Amino acid sequence: MVLSCFGIGLLQAADTFAGNWKLDVAKSKFSKGHEIKDETVVIAEQGDNRVVTVKGTDGDGKPISVKYSVPSAGGTQTFTEGAPAAGAGAVVVSKRVDANTIDATSTLNGKVARTSHTVLSADGKTLTQTVKYMDDKGGSSTGVLVMKRQ
């Protein structure tokens, strides 16, 4: 799955993560097979949930289109668009670490497939997400996505 899903759903009222974000491709470092040509992320508050919409183009030129919600207090993401295939056993759980940090873990059939650590800069203008992807053979690769507030 070549998309970041940005794993940033645990936000509080009037949260500084909410807004429009654009991937800074030049400052990002992609792991092989997880390249992204362009991506925008919109984070909106909706009641007790945060709705995250991700649109863009992956490294092969294929469209990225994902939308999910997650409880503000933390928990499992519910996909409404671009979800993993039914029965794939995919689960994404996000956790708010502190006011400027969110961690997420994606599992596939009970095995960790991806982790992310997202940090909002002190000035609120940059999101930096370190993503670790695990492969079927026990190996891993890491990428860093840098997003700028629009």
Stockholm file with secondary structure:
# STOCKHOLM 1.0

chainA/1-150         MVLSCFGIGLLQAADTFAGNWKLDVAKSKFSKGHEIKDETVVIAEQGDNRVVTVKGTDGDGKPISVKYSVPSAGGTQTFTEGAPAAGAGAVVVSKRVDANTIDATSTLNGKVARTSHTVLSADGKTLTQTVKYMDDKGGSSTGVLVMKRQ
#=GR chainA/1-150 SS CCCCCTTCCCCCTTCTTCEEEEECTTTCBCCTTCCEEEEEEEEEEETTEEEEEEEEEETTSCEEEEEEEEETTCEECEEEESCCCTTSCEEEEEEEEETTEEEEEEEETTEEEEEEEEEECTTSSEEEEEEEEECTTSCEEEEEEEEEEC
#=GC SS_cons         CCCCCTTCCCCCTTCTTCEEEEECTTTCBCCTTCCEEEEEEEEEEETTEEEEEEEEEETTSCEEEEEEEEETTCEECEEEESCCCTTSCEEEEEEEEETTEEEEEEEETTEEEEEEEEEECTTSSEEEEEEEEECTTSCEEEEEEEEEEC
//
